[in-house]
């Protein structure tokens, strides 16, 4: 009987220790990730236009990242997952209008610039950074312009 109570007490202590370890690990992961919020405007050459909100999450430890673009109505345009090791972007959950192999390839290449703006730019792309934190990415070959302005929290009381 005494050994059963001792095992039960040790089991409860191990569960608490495991819970504390999990919480510390998760808080470390959350601290290593930074989330940036932007207003995004994508202008296409034949009058096409997409605007909405862009969330970019980067992991400072591994260099990996994720992006989600949602229009004003809450419809997801696409998700992008960046691999820091390969310096490549995989697009997920594309809108049916954008879900063409040639469109996916161009958008993925353009988005790789946003995930790692300090590396050499792929051909025919220009990235302008403004003092207010906004970014302007131009794809000269396909005449696509990505304009990202940071979302600032305006607190008024």
C-alpha positions as CSV (number, residue, x, y, z in Angstrom):
1,X,0.0,0.0,0.0
2,X,2.8,2.4,0.8
3,X,4.6,1.7,-2.5
4,X,1.4,2.4,-4.4
5,X,1.0,5.8,-2.8
6,X,4.7,6.6,-3.3
7,X,4.3,5.7,-7.0
8,X,1.2,7.8,-7.3
9,X,3.0,10.8,-5.7
10,X,6.0,10.3,-8.0
11,X,3.7,10.1,-11.0
12,X,2.0,13.4,-10.1
13,X,5.4,15.0,-9.6
14,X,6.6,13.7,-12.9
15,X,3.5,15.0,-14.6
16,X,4.0,18.5,-13.1
17,X,7.7,18.4,-14.1
18,X,6.7,17.4,-17.7
19,X,4.1,20.2,-17.8
20,X,6.6,22.8,-16.7
21,X,9.2,21.6,-19.2
22,X,6.6,21.7,-22.0
23,X,5.6,25.3,-21.0
24,X,9.2,26.5,-20.9
25,X,9.9,24.9,-24.3
26,X,6.8,26.4,-25.9
27,X,7.6,29.9,-24.4
28,X,11.1,29.6,-25.9
29,X,9.6,28.8,-29.3
30,X,7.2,31.7,-29.1
31,X,10.1,34.1,-28.1
32,X,12.2,33.0,-31.1
33,X,9.4,33.8,-33.5
34,X,8.5,37.3,-34.7
35,X,5.3,38.1,-36.4
36,X,5.0,41.1,-38.8
37,X,1.7,42.5,-40.0
38,X,1.3,44.4,-43.3
39,X,-1.3,45.8,-45.6
40,X,-0.5,44.3,-49.0
41,X,-1.4,45.5,-52.5
42,X,-0.5,43.3,-55.4
43,X,-0.9,45.0,-58.8
44,X,-0.9,43.0,-62.0
45,X,-0.1,44.3,-65.5
46,X,-3.6,43.8,-67.1
47,X,-5.5,45.7,-64.4
48,X,-5.7,42.9,-61.9
49,X,-5.4,43.9,-58.3
50,X,-5.3,42.0,-54.9
51,X,-5.3,43.8,-51.6
52,X,-5.6,42.7,-48.0
53,X,-3.6,41.7,-44.9
54,X,-0.3,39.8,-44.9
55,X,1.1,38.1,-41.9
56,X,4.8,37.0,-41.9
57,X,6.1,34.8,-39.1
58,X,9.9,34.2,-38.9
59,X,11.8,31.9,-36.6
60,X,15.0,33.6,-35.7
61,X,16.7,30.3,-34.7
62,X,16.2,28.2,-37.8
63,X,15.5,30.9,-40.4
64,X,12.2,29.3,-41.4
65,X,9.1,31.3,-42.0
66,X,5.5,31.3,-42.9
67,X,3.2,33.9,-44.6
68,X,-0.5,34.2,-45.0
69,X,-2.3,36.6,-47.4
70,X,-6.0,37.3,-46.8
71,X,-8.2,39.8,-48.7
72,X,-10.5,42.3,-47.0
73,X,-13.4,39.9,-47.0
74,X,-11.4,37.2,-45.1
75,X,-10.8,35.0,-48.1
76,X,-7.4,33.5,-48.0
77,X,-5.4,34.2,-51.2
78,X,-2.5,31.9,-50.4
79,X,-0.1,30.7,-47.7
80,X,3.6,30.5,-48.2
81,X,6.1,28.4,-46.2
82,X,9.8,29.4,-46.3
83,X,12.7,27.0,-45.8
84,X,15.7,28.8,-44.4
85,X,18.1,26.0,-45.4
86,X,17.0,25.7,-49.0
87,X,16.0,29.4,-49.4
88,X,12.9,28.3,-51.2
89,X,9.2,29.0,-50.8
90,X,6.3,26.5,-51.1
91,X,2.8,27.9,-51.7
92,X,-0.2,26.3,-50.1
93,X,-3.9,26.9,-50.1
94,X,-4.0,29.1,-53.3
95,X,-7.1,30.8,-54.6
96,X,-8.4,28.9,-57.7
97,X,-7.7,32.0,-59.8
98,X,-4.0,31.9,-58.8
99,X,-3.6,28.2,-58.7
100,X,-1.7,27.8,-62.0
101,X,1.8,26.4,-62.2
102,X,3.3,29.4,-63.9
103,X,1.6,31.9,-61.5
104,X,2.7,29.8,-58.5
105,X,6.3,29.8,-59.7
106,X,6.5,33.6,-60.1
107,X,4.8,34.3,-56.8
108,X,7.0,31.8,-54.9
109,X,10.1,33.4,-56.3
110,X,8.9,36.9,-55.4
111,X,7.9,35.9,-51.9
112,X,11.4,34.4,-51.3
113,X,12.7,37.9,-51.5
114,X,10.3,39.1,-48.7
115,X,11.4,36.3,-46.4
116,X,15.1,37.0,-46.8
117,X,15.5,40.6,-48.1
118,X,19.3,40.7,-47.3
119,X,20.3,38.1,-49.9
120,X,21.0,38.7,-53.6
121,X,17.8,39.4,-55.4
122,X,16.7,37.0,-58.2
123,X,16.8,38.4,-61.7
124,X,14.7,41.4,-62.7
125,X,13.4,42.1,-59.2
126,X,13.8,45.4,-57.3
127,X,13.2,45.8,-53.6
128,X,12.8,49.2,-52.1
129,X,12.7,49.7,-48.3
130,X,11.2,53.0,-47.0
131,X,11.9,54.7,-43.7
132,X,8.4,54.0,-42.4
133,X,9.1,50.2,-42.7
134,X,7.1,49.7,-45.9
135,X,8.4,47.5,-48.7
136,X,8.0,47.8,-52.4
137,X,8.9,44.8,-54.5
138,X,8.8,45.0,-58.3
139,X,9.0,42.1,-60.7
140,X,10.2,43.9,-63.9
141,X,9.8,40.9,-66.1
142,X,6.1,40.2,-65.4
143,X,5.3,43.8,-64.3
144,X,3.9,42.7,-60.9
145,X,4.2,45.2,-58.0
146,X,3.9,44.1,-54.3
147,X,3.4,47.0,-51.9
148,X,3.6,46.2,-48.2
149,X,2.9,48.8,-45.5
150,X,3.2,47.8,-41.8
151,X,0.1,47.8,-39.7
152,X,0.5,50.1,-36.7
153,X,-1.7,49.9,-33.7
154,X,-3.5,53.2,-33.2
155,X,-4.7,53.4,-29.6
156,X,-7.3,56.1,-29.0
157,X,-9.2,56.5,-25.8
